[in-house]
Amino acid sequence: MNLINFLKIISALCFCGIFIAAEPAKASFHLMQIEQVIGGVNGDTTAQAIQLRMRASFQNQVQQSRLFARDATGSNPLLLIDIASSVPNFSLGSRVLITTPNFANYTSIPLVSDFTMTPIPSSYLAAGQITFENDFSGNLWGLNFGGAGYTGPTTGLVTNDANGDFGPAFGGPLPSTSTSALQFQGIASAPSITNLADYALTAGAAVFTNNAGTSFTVVGLETSADFDEDTDVDGLDFLTWQKGFGAAGGLGQGDANNSGTVDGADLTVWEEQFGQLGGTLAATAAVPEPQSIYLLLSGMLAVLGRRRHP
């Protein structure tokens, strides 16, 4: 073999090596932020969303990644989703929208999410952790929240954080009682510094965007605990809620927040609206203290107990 042919072979091998080395960058998922999270809308914690954002181009092979939620100690991991497919758009700043089914009840236009997730447990919302991980158990981005209430680990890979430590945690809970979300404040290419420095609540209603670039504003449905529609919110409405608790239903069954289910969030609305007339506080009506509400509830439950057990 002469020198010229030898050099040609070496050049061809080098070219192939460069091509192979470059190819994973076009089929990756590592450079990603957890850009925005909402743990519930107006108290309905079944309506949740997580929005990812690509920190570089060609990060669309998200079928190699998973999202987990953990409690305030960083324990009891719950798999929110093991993403099953890639997404078509892969430019810098492209989003991936992952929601629970009930999030569709609270968007300005019909929701089109990229993937569906299991809800983050309500007990995790005060303090906990959301992680974006690869399928090989590596934590690529961690969002820790709850301030000092979160006592678990804050570390992960250095892929998106220079020192591999996403802490300290954001100082408040994961938002669930309004239409605001927790949002990353940096630009699309920005790495993590700390959760405390990087995240803030949206000033108003959050706007979520899917991979196709369509945006959905979070809207809070009007709530009403006047279940019997007699223009006031009183003990009779509580009895309606109690009877319907745990079942599907509408206003007449005790669903105050239009979630389609009668649950604890509806009781919270009843507590907030107790004593109101016609949707507003009557001029002469005093807002009851929480103790008064619970005394009323205790009395109602006692009466019901006597009726059931003569």
N, C-alpha and C positions, 0 to 999 in steps of 0.2 A: 504494500500500500504506500503510495507516494505521499508526500507532505501535504499537498493540496487537498487530496481526498480525505486525509485524516482531519484536516482543519474543517472541512465541510461537515463531517460527521459530528465533530465536537460542537460546531455552531448549531446544527440541527437539534442536538440533545439539549443544549442550553436554551434554545428557543422553546422547546417543549416543556422544559422545567419552568421557565418563566410563565408560560401559558397555564400550566397546572397550578402553579402557586397563586396566580392571579384569580383563578376561577372561583375559589371559595369566597372571595370578597363579593362576588356577584350573586352569591347564593347563601347569604348569611342572615343572622337575626340578632347578633350579640349587641350591636351598638343601638341601644333602645332605652328610652326613658319611660317611667310610669308618669305620664304627663298630668293626668287628671283622674280623680276618684270621687264618687259620691256614694255615701252609705245608705241613703234613703231620701225620699222627697216628702216634705211636710209630715214627717213621722211614719211614713210607709216604708219600712225597712226591707220590703220585698222588691222595691224599685231601686236598683243599684246599677252603676256603670263604672267601668275602668277604661281609660283611653291611653294607649301607648303611642309614642312618637319616635320615628326613626331618626337617629343621630347622624346617619350617613346614608348614602344611596345603597341600593341593593341589599337591604336588610329585611327582605320580605319572606324569607323561609321560616316563618314563625311556627310551622308545624313541628319544629324541634324544641319548642319552649312550653312552659307551664306557668300558671299563676297559683300561688298559695296564700292563704290567710292564716295568721297565728294569733294567739291570745296575748294578754298583757305581759306574760312571762316569756314570750317567744316560743311557747310550747303548743301542743295539740294542733299540729298543722292540718288544715283542711284544703284539699285540692279544689280550687275554684274552676279551673279548666285546664285540660291537656289539649292544647290547640292541635287540630287534626289536619289542617291544610295551610298552604301558603296564601298570601294575598297578592293581587295583581299589580298594585301600584307600589313602587319601591324607591321613589325619589327622596332626597333629604327632606325631612319634615312630614312625610306621609304618616297618617295615623292608622291605628287598628282599634276599632271600637268593640268592646266586649260588654254585654249587658245581661241582666236578668230579664225574663219575659215581661214582668210587670212594669219595667221601665218605660215600655211603650205607652203606658197610660198617662205619661207626664211629658210628652214632647210636643213641640209646636206644630210639627208636621208628622205624618206617619213615619215611624222609626224603621230604619233599615240598619241593623247592626251587623258587624262582620262575624261575630261568634256569640254564643249564649253560654252564660256561666251559672254556677251554683251561687246562691247568695252568701255573702259574708255574714256569719252569725251575729245577731244583734248584740250578744254579750261581748263581742270583740270590738265594737265600735268606739267605746270610750277610750280604750288604749289597746294597741295591737300592732300588727305588722302585715304588710302586703309585699310579696316578693315576686319578681319576674325572674324565672330560673330556666336554665337549659335542662335538657332531659338527662343530663349526667350529674344532677344534684349540685350545680354551681349557681350561686345567687348573683345574678347579673345586675339587678337594681333592687334596692330595698327601700320601702316607704314605711317608716316607723312613726307612730303618732301616739298622742296621749301624754306628752311631756314626761314628768317624773313617774307617771302611772305606768309607763312602759319600762319594764326592767329586763327585757330579753336582750339577746345579741343584736348588734347593729352592723356587723361586718359582712363582707361578701368579696367577690372577685374584684380585681383592679380594672376590669374591662371598661367600666363607666365611671369609676371613682379612683382618683390617683392613689389614695392610701387604702382603698378597700374598706373604708369605714363610712357608712351612710349616716351615722348618728352625729350629734344628739337628735332625738326624735322631735317632730313637729309638736308644738306646745299644747294643742287642743285635740279634741276627739275627731273622728272621721265624721264630716257633716251629714246629718240625716233628718233634720227638723225643718229645713227650709228648701229653697231651690238652689242654694250655693253649693259649690264643690270645692275640694282641695286641689289646687293647681300649682304645677311647677312654674316658677317665674323666669327661668332662663330661656335662651333661644334654642332652636331645634338641635343645634350641634353641641350644646353645652353639656359638660359632664356634671356629675353630682359633686356638691361641696359637702353640705350637711342637710338633713331633712329640715332642721330648724331654720336654716338660712334660705333654703331653696323653695319652700312651699308657703302658700298663703291662701286664704279663702277668696273665692271670686267675689267681687264687689256687689254683684247682683246675680241674676239667674245665670247659671252655668250654660255654656254652649259646648256640646259634644260633636265631634266630627268623625265620620267613618272613613274607610280606606278609599272610597270613591270621591271623597271631598265634599260630601253633603253634610251640612250642619243642622243640628237639632237643638233648639233652645229648650231648657227645662221649664215647664210651666206647672205651677201648683194649682191643682183643681180646687174649686171652691168647696169648703168643708161645711157641714151642718150636722149638729147632733139633735136637731128637732125631728126625731124619727117618726113621731105621730103627726107631724105637720100641723100642730095646733098653735103655732106662732110663739111657743116658748120652749125653753130647754129645762126640764125638771126631772123629778124622780120617775115619772112614767116613761120617759125616754131611756133612763137607765135600765128599767125593767125590759124594755124592748131589746136593748143591747145585750143584756144578760141572756135573754131567751135565744137570741140568734148567735151568741158567741161560739166561734169555732166552725161556723158554717158559711157557705157562700151566700151572698145576698146583696140587696141594694139598700137604699135609705130606710125603707120600711122594716128591714130586718136588723138595723143597727150599724150599717156601713156608713160612717161619717165622712170618710175621705175618698170615697169612690174607688176603692181598691178592688172591689168585688168580693171581699172577704170580711167577716166581722171578727175583729181581733183587738188586741190591746191598744193599738194605735187609735182605734175608734173611741175607746174609753178615755184616752188622753184628750181627744177633741171634746168629748162630753164634759170632762172636768174643766177645760178651758172656757167652755160656753155656758156652763151651768148658771142659771139665773138670768139669762138673756131673753129678751122679748123681740120677736120679729127680726132676729139677726143682729140686733144692737142692744146694748145695755139700756134698760129702761131708766128714765131720769130719776125715778124714786127707788130703783132697785139697788141694793148694796151687793157688791161682789162678795160672795161667801169666802171665808177663810178655808184653806185646805182641810183644817180639822173638822169644819162643819160638813164638808163634802163626805169625808170618811165616816163621820158619825151617821150621816144620812144613809150611806151605803151599808153600814153595819146594821142599822135598824131595818132596812129593807131585807137584808139577808136573813135576819132573825125572824121576821114575819114570814118570809118564804119557807124557812125551816119548820116553823110551827105548822104551817098549812100542809106541808108534805108529811109531817110526822105527828098526827093528832094524838 
